[in-house]
Amino acid sequence: MATIAGELNLEDGPQPDGGFVDLHCHCLPGIDDGPATPAAALDLCRALTDDGITTVIATPHQLGRYDGRNPGDSIKKAVAAWQSVLRDHGVPLTVLAGAEARLDERIPAMLASGAVLTLADQGVFFLLELPLGADSDPLPLIRALSRRSVRTIIAHPERYRAVMRRPELARAWVDQGACLQVNAGSVAGDFGAEIARTAWQLLSQPFPLLVASDAHDTHGRRPRMRLAADLIERKLGRDAARRACIENPWEILRSSAADQAVRPQLELRFSAAAELN
Ligand SMILES: [Fe+2]
């Protein structure tokens, strides 16, 4: 039987152009720890399309070690410039502006001023990164943003030491309205056995969860969406793979642009459980 990654042009699927939407990717040249040069960024964007991705949200790092760099306006300009380079080179990839911001108490004010960006700059979903090793509590920020109708997506929870030790932490974040974004590479084992185990634990729970590439290059941090979709389909079933890799990312993109009155209905599509084989 063909896998979902092998037949992305599902007529009953949500994707308007037949591909994956990748909500977390470092694909702009010379802006963060993604590709250093335009040539390397072109290689990465071609690798994204080879992996079945047709729309990507460029999510350069903000805050943390990038504090004072990559303000929202310059990311938006860089995306517009890069989109035209891709067009000139015939790379069939739509790039939208976003960011992956490190946990910081200034975030609500910086979102309001436009210094920090939401996904697709729509003011609906915000991609939040926590320090990998240190215990830190995103709940006050998740709640503060929720009061402003901004929904937090926690970037790669499986990579945080605190979640590896206590996966139930993620449940507390979800209970306060957060979504979880698992890296395709984590599912594939690129970050080691412990992170893979944590990723599968999260995937097997009834969480609002999606998979994204978090790709940085064409080597150690390359796009792995097809492989992740295949692995999830094999282990958790076709519905779980479709939900995490295709439907939820597209729903997030679509509901970002939707009228506010429609959004609560769109969120219902997240809930589902799966058994880990
Ligand atoms: Fe990232």
Residues whose N, C-alpha, C, O or C-beta is under 5 A from the ligand:
A	BS01	LIG	E100 D214
